[in-house]
Amino acid sequence: MWKEIGKLILRFTGVVAIAVLILMAVAKSVPFMRYMDGEYAMYRQNADYARKTEAYAAEPDPKTLILGDSRTKAGMIPELLGTNTYNMALGGSTPVETYYIFKEYLEHHAAPEYVLIAFAPSHYEYSGTFWSRTMYFHTMRSEDAMEIFQTAESVGDTEFAKEHYRLHYLMYKFYAPNKYGAALRRSIGEDRFEKNVKMYVECTDAKGQHYFGTAKSITGVVEEAQEKEFHAGTMEKIYMQKLLDLCKEHGCKAIVESMPFSLTSYRLFAQEYKDAYNDYMTELAVANPEVSVYNYFYCYDDTCFGDESHLNASGAEAYSLYIRERYPYAFP
């Protein structure tokens, strides 16, 4: 009897293994544009532009490049800033991912004269999307990911080099069903390809810019306003400095800016949080005297926001025109 049970277990294991391999093959063979959510299209478009794929081969390289996260992607409009400007900010990005985005960009483009960098304070503290977006979407080169893991291990970081990170990396790399099965299932009966192509084209036409919130006013509160203290993360500090060093190495004049907060959120900020953020920006400015660093927060009316975090069209217009006036040499 036990021999028969053992045979059944082996057969069942074999069937499961075959099913897993089939799902992995499907996840790999079906283009991501057909089953991923809309943010994949933004990541894909950003990576294609960085690598100057055929779609972008004839485009002139910009004088000013914008780097940052989703607040920057929504809030800086290239057409208002200057015709020779491109917005390569990406949702969820911290200085860690952005360093490699810019590094790869420089391998395929002439170095921009100016690089404007702006991150939400929280993205100087931690990364919430490295695994769920960057690794998930396969937009980072393997050698760059390995370098991140090596750096993270060397400083004892457990966010990028999280527990069993090698296993997680391999599961993403080889399209494991526990990573991609849910997206494949949700895409059944939904034309995600058409939506993703539309998103890709919109980002291309807007030179990388994209709105995340479209409300005419908000009442909610951004995550940072609910925190008591600001603590720059070790990995984020290391890579912010590497990003500025990369700018300097290629002769790019770097500008570090801040994205606005809504009035509702700003009123709730703990003074300790604002002071600690100011201290970190000041520290960055002292260590990099050639870099223009704005070390505090902007406060815009609630009607300028499409959601708690992101500027809407009117807010982005106001902020973009302000930035152009503040840095006329970067946005002639």
LOKE-653230 format. One record per atom (N, C-alpha, C): x, y, z. Coordinates in steps of 0.001 Angstrom, whole numbers, plus 500000, padded with zeros to 6 digits. Layout:
// residues N
XYZ/...
This chain:
// residues 332
500816498786500000/500000500000500000/500851501267500000/501874501239500872/502727502437500962/503483502691499664/503805501573498976/504495501723497689/503583502427496675/502281502055496690/501324502683495782/501128504156496109/501076504465497412/500944505867497839/502150506674497366/503335506049497502/504552506731497055/504521507027495574/504010506072494776/503904506279493336/502933507407493011/501808507435493757/500827508498493537/501413509868493845/502201509936494929/502834511208495309/503806511649494219/504582510706493704/505531511043492642/504806511531491389/503710510848491055/502938511267489879/502350512660490072/501803512884491268/501219514195491565/502279515290491493/503455514989492075/504563515958492034/504974516245490596/504981515197489776/505337515385488373/504337516241487636/503044515998487916/501993516800487280/502105518259487687/502333518503488991/502481519868489488/503686520546488839/504803519811488760/506014520375488156/505776520752486699/505064519890485971/504758520185484562/503865521412484459/502851521483485347/501947522636485342/502697523935485618/503628523883486579/504433525068486912/505275525488485715/505906524513485061/506738524820483900/505909525415482764/504695524896482584/503816525435481536/503453526884481850/503101527156483115/502751528527483508/503938529466483350/505134528994483698/506340529814483526/506574530123482047/506354529121481199/506541529326479758/505525530321479208/504284530219479695/503245531153479255/503578532575479690/503962532723480972/504288534052481504/505442534690480749/506389533855480315/507546534379479587/507213534686478129/506401533821477509/506146533965476074/505105535037475749/504153535251476662/503138536279476418/503748537651476740/503720538597475829/504308539917476102/503673540575477336/504503541194478164/504009541858479374/502919542878479057/503029543519477905/502034544537477545/500628543941477464/500520542630477332/499216541990477191/498577541615478530/499390541541479600/498760541131480854/499168541914482095/500125542838481980/500507543653483123/499567544860483269/499612545494484446/498799546692484649/499453547892483971/498770549038484012/499198550219483266/500563550759483647/501004550514484887/502297551067485274/503439550379484537/503215549131484105/504250548469483309/504545549261482048/503511549784481395/503709550541480156/504614551748480403/504471552380481571/505329553522481905/506780553075482101/506962551965482796/508315551422483004/508939551008481677/508136550376480820/508645549927479525/509044551125478663/508185552133478622/508467553323477824/509728554013478327/509872554097479643/511037554737480241/512313553979479877/512264552650479980/513441551837479656/513779551922478173/512753551914477328/513002552022475882/513635553358475527/513175554420476177/513768555729475914/515218555763476393/515476555216477579/516844555187478115/517777554437477172/517281553357476597/518098552514475719/518069552984474260/517329554044474009/517217554624472671/516878553557471637/515804552854471905/515355551836470962/514900552493469663/514544551677468712/514234552173467362/513201553302467379/512231553208468265/511172554225468320/511706555600468683/512863555641469363/513417556917469830/514760557260469179/515187556464468222/516509556633467623/516699557992466967/515632558543466386/515753559812465655/515543561035466541/515155560832467803/514880561973468679/516172562623469174/516238563950469170/517435564631469682/517538564451471198/518743564395471691/518950564261473128/518626565575473829/517974565519474983/517562566751475663/518726567473476343/518550568768476482/519525569564477230/519354569338478728/518103569189479149/517803569012480572/516995567747480770/517457566898481671/516794565639481977/516247565698483401/515020565227483574/514375565217484888/514337563788485405/514774563605486649/514780562287487285/514032562361488610/513381561272488984/512675561271490258/511630560175490314/510584560412491098/509534559418491301/508221559882490672/507105559266491079/505820559579490438/505367561015490672/505716561598491815/505327562994492062/506023563911491055/507253563575490729/508005564347489741/507493564067488332/507153562818488067/506621562454486750/505327563205486468/504496563370487496/503223564071487328/503393565584487330/504319566080488128/504374567506488408/505273568357487548/506080567746486667/506978568531485820/506639568283484356/506144569312483692/505663569205482312/506737569723481353/507394568829480609/508475569260479714/508089570368478752/506889570309478189/506485571321477205/506394572715477817/506152572801479120/506114574092479799/507489574501480309/508301573514480631/509638573802481144/510580574252480032/510435573645478884/511320573982477767/511267572887476727/511366573234475479/511231572245474412/512367571230474409/513482571555475061/514636570650475074/514757569957476435/513617569465476935/513550568843478262/512834567507478159/513267566527478944/512591565223478977/512437564773480423/511257564210480743/510954563761482096/511111562245482178/512196561790482827/512433560363482989/512148559883484413/511379560656485164/510977560215486498/510104558971486360/510087558155487404/509388556872487329/508737556544488665/507478556111488615/506733555827489834/507451554866490766/507546555247492039/508146554389493051/509658554433493124/510307555146492215/511771555143492179/512391555879493359/513498555351493820/514347556001494816/515666556338494128/516604556956494823/517914557187494198/518604555902493745/518255554759494361/518893553487494002/518548553111492573/517267552955492263/516856552593490909/517228553684489906/517093554943490337/517327556061489425/518784556140488987/519696555791489867/521113555771489498/521326554877488276/520714553698488281/520914552764487168/520135553178485930/519009553817486120/518266554364484970/519136555397484243/519733556300485018/520556557355484420/521855556790483856/522427555823484548/523653555190484063/523428554544482696/522307553836482548/522005553201481272/521675554248480210/520983555306480609/520684556403479688/521981556959479087/522982557168479915/524241557757479459/525004556854478492/524701555568478487/525355554640477563/524805554774476144/523646555422476009/522989555505474702/522705556934474241/522918557904475114/522626559301474795/523825560183475136/523850561353474522/524801562369474957/524388562847476348/525354563151477168/525046563604478526/524276564919478481/523218565040479267/522491566314479303/523336567386479988/523044568632479682/523774569715480342/523311569869481786/522018569661482008/521445569785483351/520633568540483694/520678568162484968/519860567063485480/519129567577486714/517800567627486634/516998568046487778/516459566793488462/516743566668489759/516384565484490544/515407565883491647/514307565157491757/513346565443492833/512669564153493277/512760563861494564/512111562692495140/511214563114496300/510155562354496525/509377562514497748/510287562207498927/510135562878500065/510976562578501229/510996561089501577/509852560426501433/509785559005501778/510711558161500910/510990558610499680/511863557838498805/513342558095499061/513635558987499990/514988559072500531/515122558166501757/513979557653502231/513978556834503441/513941555339503140/513137554938502168/512966553507501887/512404553324500485/512486552093500016/511917551750498712/510766550787498923/509618551133498377/508481550240498513/508179549447497263/508920549725496175/508546549120494892/509696548442494140/510870548340494748/511987547718494031/511627546305493589/511076545520494493/510718544145494142/509408544077493364/508418544829493808/507088544716493210/506970545418491860/507933546252491509/507901546935490223/509174546674489410/510308547138489878/511542547032489091/511891545584488758/511898544717489762/512196543306489509/511035542628488773/509841542953489166/508635542365488584/508512542664487091/508872543876486695/508726544299485308/509920543952484416/510996543432484986/512176543041484198/512779544219483432/512784545394484016/513344546545483306/514752546908483775/515275546191484751/516648546443485205/517552545304484748/518733545647484301/519691544640483860/520160543788485036/520451542533484756/520856541598485816/522106542066486542/523083542578485787/524331543009486435/524106544189487376/523137545036487051/522818546162487930/522127545673489202/521224544715489048/520547544147490222/521562543474491136/522509542746490559/523530542073491362/524373543088492146/524657544211491512/525429545261492183/524649545846493351/523342546013493173/522497546498494267/522524545515495432/522372544233495141/522368543222496204/523702543202496949/524783543318496188/526115543314496803/526281544512497726/525857545690497266/525947546893498091/525064546765499327/523850546266499128/522921546112500241/523473545163501305/524053544062500862/524641543115501814/525789543744502585/526575544571501905/527754545164502538/527392546146503646/526186546716503586/525776547685504618/524670547131505518/524373545845505359/523380545222506221/521951545610505908/521683546036504674/520324546406504292/519473545148504119/518237545190504613/517337544040504498/516092544359503669/516134545472502961/515012545814502090/515310545389500656/516428545818500135/516841545385498804/517361543938498874/518219543658499845/518698542290500055/517853541647501145/516565541492500853/515647540949501852/515896539457502043/515245538882503039/515427537466503331/515120536622502090/516026535698501797/515900534817500633/515836535609499324/516562536735499264/516457537589498076/516935536887496812/517904535983496933/518375535262495748/517253534407495159/516496533771496033/515375532954495569/514308533833494910/513997534967495535/513004535881494955/513472536386493594/514756536695493503/515299537180492232/515119536125491135/515436534863491461/515306533787490476/513845533551490094/512936533695491061/511519533513490751/511020534587489793/511507535824489961/511156536871489007/511831536620487658/513079536264487706/513850536086486475/513263534989485585/512766533918486221/512252532793485442/510721532704485467/510065533823485795/508611533959485644/507823532920486458/508177532786487721/507501531808488575/506006532130488697/505153531104488698/503702531340488773/503259532133489990/503956531968491126/503562532728492319/503845534220492166/504638534588491177/504923536000490906/504044536557489767/503742535725488770/503068536226487570/501696535604487300/501366534561488044/500092533889487823/498891534792488041/498934535625489081/497798536503489394/497558537514488280/498633538076487737/498480539056486650/497905538393485402/498369537187485098/497832536459483948/496343536173484136/495977535758485347/494575535435485623/493686536668485521/494153537790486091/493344539013486070/493178539576484664/494123539272483781/494070539839482424/493092539099481516/492617537925481951/491689537152481133/490375537929480966/489973538116479735/488742538842479459/488891540348479488/490123540838479678/490362542286479708/491417542629478665/491169543647477879/492114544028476833/493187544964477394/494118544386478137/495176545195478736/496168545697477692/496307544966476614/497252545379475577/496890546754475034/495630546940474698/495189548227474149/495405549353475159/495095549091476433/495275550102477468/496750550427477670/497586549394477650/499014549622477847/499659550349476682/499232550023475477/499746550746474301/499349552217474387/498117552463474795/497642553846474948/498488554589475979/498780553939477101/499608554559478136/501024554837477621/501582553878476904/502931554013476337/502992555225475401/502012555327474515/501975556429473544/501785557765474254/500928557799475259/500705559039476008/501989559518476676/502737558599477283/504006558979477924/505023559454476892/505037558796475736/505952559212474665/505614560616474186/504341560859473925/503909562160473406/504147563285474413/504050562961475712/504223563979476753/505667564060477243/506582563441476503/508004563426476877/508209562905478297/507512561807478579/507689561113479851/506731561503480949/506090562652480833/505205563135481902/503887562373481900/503336562169483105/502045561485483212/501367561843484532/500061562095484489/499299562406485708/498842561116486392/498869561134487712/498414559983488487/497064560260489151/496820561484489514/495550561866490110/494916562971489281/493598562906489103/492939563899488247/491816564645488965/491721564470490283/490694565214491033/490990566707490967/489957567531491170/490137568982491135/490553569549492489/490458568713493512/490890569102494853/490921567855495715/491657567906496816/491754566723497678/491571567124499141/491271566133499959/491166566360501408/492024565368502184/492570564368501483/493384563345502140/494766563852502512/495500562989503199/496812563359503739/497887562422503184/499001562981502782/500109562204502244/500808561442503377/501477560345503023/502052559460504032/503079560144504928/503921561013504362/504971561647505175/504404562507506301/503234563097506068/502634563983507076/502168563211508301/502136561897508193/501706561052509297/502875560464510068/504089560809509632/505293560314510293/505825561355511276/506462560876512326/507011561782513339/508431562216513022/509197561323512395/510606561618512149/511005561209510729/512004561910510209/512588561580508911/513954560956509138/514205559813508521/515508559161508594/515902558703507196/516884559337506594/517347558913505269/517914557508505366/517508556640504430/517985555267504440/519430555159503987/520124554154504478/521535553972504139/521728553766502634/520953552887502045/521079552649500605/520708553884499802/519669554564500230/519234555769499519/520307556860499588/520964557000500732/522036557992500868/523227557630499992/523596556367499999/524727555918499176/524457556211497700/523266555863497249/522978555996495821/522635557417495406/522160558229496330/521967559639495980/523328560280495707/524306559929496532/525646560463496301/526231559908495003/526011558616494740/526486558024493486/525831558698492276/524560559042492406/523849559717491318/524452561091491048/524745561836492113/525364563156491939/526789563026491406/527498562003491848/528852561760491331/528808561419489841/527784560662489437/527639560301488026/527379561549487185/526577562454487719/526343563731487025/527657564480486846/528407564575487926/529681565308487901/530662564663486924/530724563338486934/531638562592486060/531373562879484587/530108563105484244/529735563335482847/529492564808482534/529884565665483443/529791567100483186/528390567660483242/527478566970483920/526090567449484032/525951568301485294/525315569438485161/525061570291486320/523779569810486997/523905569365488242/522769568772488947/522005569807489770/520695569649489789/519791570465490608/518944569494491426/518906569675492731/518071568826493588/516911569668494097/515706569262493736/514526570029494105/513581569214494985/512475569828495348/511446569197496173/510096569378495492/509239568388495594/507892568497495022/506925569030496077/505908569781495663/505002570405496625/504127569412497397/503743569850498603/502737569144499403/501463569977499425/500344569301499637/499078570028499752/499039570777501078/498233571802501136/498094572591502361/497614571713503517/496656570826503235/496144569929504277/497259569064504854/498101568517503996/499206567678504469/500269568508505182/500612569635504588/501688570462505149/501392570878506583/500156571189506877/499779571634508219/499975570550509278/500022569292508827/500124568184509770/501549567690509982/502496568209509206/503876567750509342/504443568051510724/505095567050511304/505809567262512559/507032568124512283/507302569084513152/508452569962512961/509753569159512937/509787568093513743/510980567243513780/511247566601512420/510179566221511734/510326565610510411/510889566631509426/510313567826509431/510780568873508518/512226569263508807/512572569347510076/513943569720510451/514943568660510010/514587567380510207/515497566295509841/515686566232508326/514605566469507572/514715566508506114/515608567664505685/515407568814506299/516238569983506019/517704569686506311/517970569001507410/519351568644507779/519989567740506723/519218566761506226/519770565860505208/520062566600503913/519156567464503472/519383568236502260/520576569189502415/520703569767503600/521834570654503868/523141569869503837/523117568690504417/524284567801504395/524671567459502960/523668567213502127/523907566899500718/524523568101500002/524035569293500315/524544570514499689/525987570785500086/526298570572501347/527662570805501845/528643569829501197/528220568577501041/529082567558500441/529233567738498933/528310568495498322/528333568689496872/528119570172496554/529117571010496810/528942572461496644/528624572892495218/528906572043494245/528615572394492845/527148572145492483/526401571518493395/525000571163493137/524071572184493786/523052572609493051/522030573492493604/521004572634494327/520862572820495647/519967571985496458/518931572861497155/517661572572496910/516591573222497663/516278572325498857/516385572865500065/516391572000501240/515128572048502093/513998572502501508/512802572544502343/511578572074501534/510387572363502017/509159571913501372/508415573084500722/507690572771499650/506739573719499067/505338573329499526/504492574321499663/503106574092500057/502177574717499013/501347573894498365/500384574366497372/498965574103497878/498026574885497372/496634574725497770/496116573326497396/495149572840498154/494579571514497909/494002571380496500/493592572485495908/493016572453494561/494069572166493485/495332572130493870/496408571835492923/496725570336492849/495991569529493626/496321568110493718/495214567221493168/495652566191492428/494726565219491875/494494564045492793/495417563826493717/495259562891494821/496163563370495943/496282562612497022/497029563084498187/498490563403497884/499059562706496897/500496562822496624/500847563629495389/499978563577494363/500371564063493046/499619565324492620/500361566225491993/499761567431491432/498830567064490275/497724567797490165/496859567644488997/497351568581487888/496592568702486819/497044569489485668/497318570949486032/496427571566486803/496633572978487158/497809573134488113/497954572190489039/499084572249489961/500406572030489254/500440571066488335/501659570796487573/502043571977486702/501046572633486131/501323573822485322/501952574924486176/501362575178487349/501878576225488235/503296575904488684/503520574653489065/504850574268489558/505885574286488431/505524573802487260/506460573788486131/506883575201485751/505934576131485724/506258577524485396/507142578149486466/506901577758487733/507757578244488834/509188577722488657/509331576438488366/510657575845488200/511388576478487021/510659576747485947/511288577383484780/511797578776485138/511030579495485939/511457580841486348/512616580777487335/512612579765488192/513686579630489191/515017579239488570/514963578427487505/516189577949486856/516149578291485359/516201579541484997/516082579917483578/517220579391482716/518378579167483315/519525578666482560/519329577180482153/518568576437482945/518305575029482619/517108574863481706/516216575872481730/514994575792480920/514796577091480131/515667577312479155/515565578568478375/514336578580477469/
